[in-house]
Amino acid sequence: MTLNMIPEVQFDTTYYKVERIRQLTEHTFVLSLPKSRFKFVAGQHISLSIAGDYQSREYSIYSAEEDESLEVLVKEDEGGYFSPKLKHLKVGDMVEVHGPFGKFGLDEKRKDSHKHVFIASGTGIAPFNSIVKTNPGLDYHLIHGVRYAEEGYGKEAYAADRFTLCTSRDIEGDFNGRLTEYLKRTELDKNTCFYLCGNNEMIFDSMEILSDKGFGRENITVEVYF
C-alpha cells in the first residue's frame, strides 16, 4: 500500500447548517453543507457529528474540491445509532465538521503518465466521485461493486466507457457478479495505478487478484471502510 504525499491542509472544527438532503435510494442519501472557506484535497474525509450529540462518524468527501457545497455520501445503517439521525436531519439543522483528514487520493506524480483504476464497493465510491470531478480529463476507469443496480450512486455522471457497474444480486449492471470476479476476467494495463475503497473483504480479495496479475503494492493505494 502507498501513502501519497498530499499538501498539508489546516483543519479545525466548523459548524454548518444543513443545506440539502438528496435521497438516492431508500437508505442512501447525500448530505450537502455550505462549503464556505473549507479546503480539502479530493480523496480526504471529514469527521461529522450532530450539534449536541456525543457521537461522530468519518465520511469521505463526495463533492469536488471546487464545488459550491461540501457533500458526503451516507448509507443508513438500519438499527444503527448515527446514520439514522443524519437521515432525519432537516434543512437548517446544525452539524459539526472536523477535518479534513487523510492522505488517500490521486498519485499526483503519476497523474498524467499512468492510467488510474478506481475500485469501490458500496459507498466507497465517494472519494472517487470527488477525484474524478476534480480532475477533468483524467485517464481513469471506475469499477463499482454493489448488490443492486439502483445502488450505482451517481453513475450517470461518469462516461460510459470509463465506468463499470458490477451487480451481484441482479442483472441490471454492466457486469453480473462481484467486482472481484470482474477483476479476475479483465485484462489490465501494466502502466496503471490502482485505488481501492470499500469493505475490507473486497479490498483484501482485490489486492490478491492484482498481485496474481503482477501488480505490486507500490501500484496500490487503499482506504478501508469497516
Contacts in CASP RR format, 6 or more apart in sequence:
PFRMAT RR
TARGET T0000
AUTHOR 0000-0000-0000
METHOD contacts of the structure
MODEL  1
MTLNMIPEVQFDTTYYKVERIRQLTEHTFVLSLPKSRFKFVAGQHISLSI
AGDYQSREYSIYSAEEDESLEVLVKEDEGGYFSPKLKHLKVGDMVEVHGP
FGKFGLDEKRKDSHKHVFIASGTGIAPFNSIVKTNPGLDYHLIHGVRYAE
EGYGKEAYAADRFTLCTSRDIEGDFNGRLTEYLKRTELDKNTCFYLCGNN
EMIFDSMEILSDKGFGRENITVEVYF
1 217 0 8 1.000
1 220 0 8 1.000
1 221 0 8 1.000
1 222 0 8 1.000
2 107 0 8 1.000
2 217 0 8 1.000
2 218 0 8 1.000
2 219 0 8 1.000
2 220 0 8 1.000
2 221 0 8 1.000
3 103 0 8 1.000
3 221 0 8 1.000
4 103 0 8 1.000
4 104 0 8 1.000
4 105 0 8 1.000
4 106 0 8 1.000
4 107 0 8 1.000
4 108 0 8 1.000
4 221 0 8 1.000
5 103 0 8 1.000
5 108 0 8 1.000
6 41 0 8 1.000
6 44 0 8 1.000
6 102 0 8 1.000
6 103 0 8 1.000
6 105 0 8 1.000
7 41 0 8 1.000
9 39 0 8 1.000
9 40 0 8 1.000
9 41 0 8 1.000
9 44 0 8 1.000
9 100 0 8 1.000
10 39 0 8 1.000
11 98 0 8 1.000
11 99 0 8 1.000
11 100 0 8 1.000
11 101 0 8 1.000
12 98 0 8 1.000
12 99 0 8 1.000
13 96 0 8 1.000
13 97 0 8 1.000
13 98 0 8 1.000
14 36 0 8 1.000
14 38 0 8 1.000
14 96 0 8 1.000
14 97 0 8 1.000
15 51 0 8 1.000
15 94 0 8 1.000
15 95 0 8 1.000
15 96 0 8 1.000
15 97 0 8 1.000
16 33 0 8 1.000
16 34 0 8 1.000
16 36 0 8 1.000
16 70 0 8 1.000
16 94 0 8 1.000
16 95 0 8 1.000
16 96 0 8 1.000
16 97 0 8 1.000
17 33 0 8 1.000
17 34 0 8 1.000
17 91 0 8 1.000
17 92 0 8 1.000
17 93 0 8 1.000
17 94 0 8 1.000
18 31 0 8 1.000
18 32 0 8 1.000
18 33 0 8 1.000
18 89 0 8 1.000
18 90 0 8 1.000
18 91 0 8 1.000
18 92 0 8 1.000
18 93 0 8 1.000
18 94 0 8 1.000
18 95 0 8 1.000
19 32 0 8 1.000
19 33 0 8 1.000
19 34 0 8 1.000
19 69 0 8 1.000
19 91 0 8 1.000
19 92 0 8 1.000
20 30 0 8 1.000
20 31 0 8 1.000
20 32 0 8 1.000
20 69 0 8 1.000
20 91 0 8 1.000
21 29 0 8 1.000
21 30 0 8 1.000
21 31 0 8 1.000
21 32 0 8 1.000
21 87 0 8 1.000
21 89 0 8 1.000
21 90 0 8 1.000
21 91 0 8 1.000
22 29 0 8 1.000
22 30 0 8 1.000
22 32 0 8 1.000
23 29 0 8 1.000
24 30 0 8 1.000
24 73 0 8 1.000
24 153 0 8 1.000
24 154 0 8 1.000
25 150 0 8 1.000
25 151 0 8 1.000
25 153 0 8 1.000
27 75 0 8 1.000
27 76 0 8 1.000
27 78 0 8 1.000
28 73 0 8 1.000
28 74 0 8 1.000
28 75 0 8 1.000
28 76 0 8 1.000
28 123 0 8 1.000
28 151 0 8 1.000
28 153 0 8 1.000
29 73 0 8 1.000
29 74 0 8 1.000
29 76 0 8 1.000
29 87 0 8 1.000
30 62 0 8 1.000
30 71 0 8 1.000
30 72 0 8 1.000
30 73 0 8 1.000
30 74 0 8 1.000
31 48 0 8 1.000
31 71 0 8 1.000
31 72 0 8 1.000
31 74 0 8 1.000
31 86 0 8 1.000
31 89 0 8 1.000
31 95 0 8 1.000
32 63 0 8 1.000
32 69 0 8 1.000
32 70 0 8 1.000
32 71 0 8 1.000
33 69 0 8 1.000
33 70 0 8 1.000
33 71 0 8 1.000
33 95 0 8 1.000
33 97 0 8 1.000
34 68 0 8 1.000
34 69 0 8 1.000
34 70 0 8 1.000
35 63 0 8 1.000
35 67 0 8 1.000
35 68 0 8 1.000
35 69 0 8 1.000
35 70 0 8 1.000
38 70 0 8 1.000
38 97 0 8 1.000
38 100 0 8 1.000
39 65 0 8 1.000
39 100 0 8 1.000
40 46 0 8 1.000
40 61 0 8 1.000
40 65 0 8 1.000
40 99 0 8 1.000
40 100 0 8 1.000
41 65 0 8 1.000
41 100 0 8 1.000
41 105 0 8 1.000
42 61 0 8 1.000
42 64 0 8 1.000
42 65 0 8 1.000
42 105 0 8 1.000
42 106 0 8 1.000
42 127 0 8 1.000
42 130 0 8 1.000
42 131 0 8 1.000
42 133 0 8 1.000
42 134 0 8 1.000
42 135 0 8 1.000
43 60 0 8 1.000
43 61 0 8 1.000
43 102 0 8 1.000
43 104 0 8 1.000
43 105 0 8 1.000
43 106 0 8 1.000
43 127 0 8 1.000
43 130 0 8 1.000
43 131 0 8 1.000
43 223 0 8 1.000
44 60 0 8 1.000
44 61 0 8 1.000
44 99 0 8 1.000
44 100 0 8 1.000
44 101 0 8 1.000
44 102 0 8 1.000
44 103 0 8 1.000
44 104 0 8 1.000
44 105 0 8 1.000
44 127 0 8 1.000
45 58 0 8 1.000
45 59 0 8 1.000
45 60 0 8 1.000
45 61 0 8 1.000
45 100 0 8 1.000
45 101 0 8 1.000
45 102 0 8 1.000
45 104 0 8 1.000
45 127 0 8 1.000
46 58 0 8 1.000
46 59 0 8 1.000
46 61 0 8 1.000
46 70 0 8 1.000
46 72 0 8 1.000
46 97 0 8 1.000
46 98 0 8 1.000
46 99 0 8 1.000
46 100 0 8 1.000
46 101 0 8 1.000
47 56 0 8 1.000
47 57 0 8 1.000
47 58 0 8 1.000
47 97 0 8 1.000
47 98 0 8 1.000
47 99 0 8 1.000
47 101 0 8 1.000
48 56 0 8 1.000
48 57 0 8 1.000
48 58 0 8 1.000
48 59 0 8 1.000
48 72 0 8 1.000
48 86 0 8 1.000
48 95 0 8 1.000
48 96 0 8 1.000
48 97 0 8 1.000
48 98 0 8 1.000
49 55 0 8 1.000
49 56 0 8 1.000
49 57 0 8 1.000
49 95 0 8 1.000
49 96 0 8 1.000
49 98 0 8 1.000
50 85 0 8 1.000
50 86 0 8 1.000
50 89 0 8 1.000
50 93 0 8 1.000
50 94 0 8 1.000
50 95 0 8 1.000
50 96 0 8 1.000
51 93 0 8 1.000
51 94 0 8 1.000
51 95 0 8 1.000
51 96 0 8 1.000
53 85 0 8 1.000
55 81 0 8 1.000
55 82 0 8 1.000
56 82 0 8 1.000
56 96 0 8 1.000
56 98 0 8 1.000
57 82 0 8 1.000
57 83 0 8 1.000
58 101 0 8 1.000
59 72 0 8 1.000
59 73 0 8 1.000
59 74 0 8 1.000
59 126 0 8 1.000
60 72 0 8 1.000
60 73 0 8 1.000
60 104 0 8 1.000
60 123 0 8 1.000
60 124 0 8 1.000
60 126 0 8 1.000
60 127 0 8 1.000
60 130 0 8 1.000
60 197 0 8 1.000
60 223 0 8 1.000
61 70 0 8 1.000
61 71 0 8 1.000
61 72 0 8 1.000
61 100 0 8 1.000
61 126 0 8 1.000
61 127 0 8 1.000
61 130 0 8 1.000
62 71 0 8 1.000
62 72 0 8 1.000
62 73 0 8 1.000
62 126 0 8 1.000
62 129 0 8 1.000
62 130 0 8 1.000
63 69 0 8 1.000
63 70 0 8 1.000
63 71 0 8 1.000
63 129 0 8 1.000
63 130 0 8 1.000
63 133 0 8 1.000
64 130 0 8 1.000
64 133 0 8 1.000
64 134 0 8 1.000
65 130 0 8 1.000
65 134 0 8 1.000
66 134 0 8 1.000
67 133 0 8 1.000
70 97 0 8 1.000
72 126 0 8 1.000
73 123 0 8 1.000
73 124 0 8 1.000
73 125 0 8 1.000
73 126 0 8 1.000
73 129 0 8 1.000
73 153 0 8 1.000
74 83 0 8 1.000
74 86 0 8 1.000
74 87 0 8 1.000
74 123 0 8 1.000
75 83 0 8 1.000
75 122 0 8 1.000
75 123 0 8 1.000
76 83 0 8 1.000
76 84 0 8 1.000
76 86 0 8 1.000
76 87 0 8 1.000
77 83 0 8 1.000
77 84 0 8 1.000
78 84 0 8 1.000
89 95 0 8 1.000
104 127 0 8 1.000
104 195 0 8 1.000
104 197 0 8 1.000
104 221 0 8 1.000
104 222 0 8 1.000
104 223 0 8 1.000
105 127 0 8 1.000
105 131 0 8 1.000
105 195 0 8 1.000
105 221 0 8 1.000
106 116 0 8 1.000
106 131 0 8 1.000
106 135 0 8 1.000
106 138 0 8 1.000
106 195 0 8 1.000
107 114 0 8 1.000
107 116 0 8 1.000
107 193 0 8 1.000
107 221 0 8 1.000
110 116 0 8 1.000
110 193 0 8 1.000
111 135 0 8 1.000
111 138 0 8 1.000
113 191 0 8 1.000
114 139 0 8 1.000
114 191 0 8 1.000
114 192 0 8 1.000
114 193 0 8 1.000
115 139 0 8 1.000
115 140 0 8 1.000
115 141 0 8 1.000
115 189 0 8 1.000
115 191 0 8 1.000
115 192 0 8 1.000
115 193 0 8 1.000
116 138 0 8 1.000
116 139 0 8 1.000
116 140 0 8 1.000
116 141 0 8 1.000
116 192 0 8 1.000
116 193 0 8 1.000
116 195 0 8 1.000
117 140 0 8 1.000
117 141 0 8 1.000
117 142 0 8 1.000
117 143 0 8 1.000
117 188 0 8 1.000
117 192 0 8 1.000
117 193 0 8 1.000
117 194 0 8 1.000
117 195 0 8 1.000
118 128 0 8 1.000
118 131 0 8 1.000
118 132 0 8 1.000
118 140 0 8 1.000
118 141 0 8 1.000
118 142 0 8 1.000
118 143 0 8 1.000
118 195 0 8 1.000
118 197 0 8 1.000
119 143 0 8 1.000
119 179 0 8 1.000
119 183 0 8 1.000
119 194 0 8 1.000
119 195 0 8 1.000
119 196 0 8 1.000
119 197 0 8 1.000
119 202 0 8 1.000
119 206 0 8 1.000
120 128 0 8 1.000
120 142 0 8 1.000
120 143 0 8 1.000
120 144 0 8 1.000
120 145 0 8 1.000
120 196 0 8 1.000
120 197 0 8 1.000
120 198 0 8 1.000
121 144 0 8 1.000
121 145 0 8 1.000
121 146 0 8 1.000
121 179 0 8 1.000
121 197 0 8 1.000
121 198 0 8 1.000
121 199 0 8 1.000
121 202 0 8 1.000
121 225 0 8 1.000
122 144 0 8 1.000
122 145 0 8 1.000
122 146 0 8 1.000
122 151 0 8 1.000
122 153 0 8 1.000
122 198 0 8 1.000
123 153 0 8 1.000
123 198 0 8 1.000
123 225 0 8 1.000
124 197 0 8 1.000
124 198 0 8 1.000
124 223 0 8 1.000
124 225 0 8 1.000
125 142 0 8 1.000
125 144 0 8 1.000
125 152 0 8 1.000
125 153 0 8 1.000
125 197 0 8 1.000
126 197 0 8 1.000
127 197 0 8 1.000
127 223 0 8 1.000
128 142 0 8 1.000
128 195 0 8 1.000
128 197 0 8 1.000
129 153 0 8 1.000
129 154 0 8 1.000
129 157 0 8 1.000
131 138 0 8 1.000
131 195 0 8 1.000
132 138 0 8 1.000
132 140 0 8 1.000
132 142 0 8 1.000
132 157 0 8 1.000
132 158 0 8 1.000
133 157 0 8 1.000
140 162 0 8 1.000
141 162 0 8 1.000
141 163 0 8 1.000
141 164 0 8 1.000
142 158 0 8 1.000
142 162 0 8 1.000
142 163 0 8 1.000
142 164 0 8 1.000
143 164 0 8 1.000
143 166 0 8 1.000
143 179 0 8 1.000
143 182 0 8 1.000
143 183 0 8 1.000
144 152 0 8 1.000
144 153 0 8 1.000
144 155 0 8 1.000
144 163 0 8 1.000
144 164 0 8 1.000
144 165 0 8 1.000
144 166 0 8 1.000
144 179 0 8 1.000
145 165 0 8 1.000
145 166 0 8 1.000
145 167 0 8 1.000
145 168 0 8 1.000
145 178 0 8 1.000
145 179 0 8 1.000
145 202 0 8 1.000
146 152 0 8 1.000
146 165 0 8 1.000
146 166 0 8 1.000
146 167 0 8 1.000
146 168 0 8 1.000
147 167 0 8 1.000
147 168 0 8 1.000
147 169 0 8 1.000
147 170 0 8 1.000
148 167 0 8 1.000
148 169 0 8 1.000
148 170 0 8 1.000
148 172 0 8 1.000
149 165 0 8 1.000
149 167 0 8 1.000
149 170 0 8 1.000
149 172 0 8 1.000
149 173 0 8 1.000
152 165 0 8 1.000
155 163 0 8 1.000
155 165 0 8 1.000
163 174 0 8 1.000
164 174 0 8 1.000
164 175 0 8 1.000
164 182 0 8 1.000
165 173 0 8 1.000
165 174 0 8 1.000
165 175 0 8 1.000
166 173 0 8 1.000
166 174 0 8 1.000
166 175 0 8 1.000
166 176 0 8 1.000
166 177 0 8 1.000
166 178 0 8 1.000
166 179 0 8 1.000
166 181 0 8 1.000
166 182 0 8 1.000
167 173 0 8 1.000
167 175 0 8 1.000
167 176 0 8 1.000
167 177 0 8 1.000
168 177 0 8 1.000
168 178 0 8 1.000
170 176 0 8 1.000
175 181 0 8 1.000
175 182 0 8 1.000
179 202 0 8 1.000
179 206 0 8 1.000
180 202 0 8 1.000
180 205 0 8 1.000
180 206 0 8 1.000
180 209 0 8 1.000
183 206 0 8 1.000
183 209 0 8 1.000
183 210 0 8 1.000
184 209 0 8 1.000
188 210 0 8 1.000
188 213 0 8 1.000
188 215 0 8 1.000
192 215 0 8 1.000
192 219 0 8 1.000
193 219 0 8 1.000
193 220 0 8 1.000
193 221 0 8 1.000
194 210 0 8 1.000
194 215 0 8 1.000
194 219 0 8 1.000
194 220 0 8 1.000
194 221 0 8 1.000
195 220 0 8 1.000
195 221 0 8 1.000
195 222 0 8 1.000
195 223 0 8 1.000
196 202 0 8 1.000
196 203 0 8 1.000
196 206 0 8 1.000
196 207 0 8 1.000
196 220 0 8 1.000
196 221 0 8 1.000
196 222 0 8 1.000
196 223 0 8 1.000
197 203 0 8 1.000
197 222 0 8 1.000
197 223 0 8 1.000
197 224 0 8 1.000
197 225 0 8 1.000
198 223 0 8 1.000
198 224 0 8 1.000
198 225 0 8 1.000
199 224 0 8 1.000
199 225 0 8 1.000
199 226 0 8 1.000
200 224 0 8 1.000
200 225 0 8 1.000
200 226 0 8 1.000
203 222 0 8 1.000
203 224 0 8 1.000
207 217 0 8 1.000
207 220 0 8 1.000
207 222 0 8 1.000
210 216 0 8 1.000
210 219 0 8 1.000
210 220 0 8 1.000
END
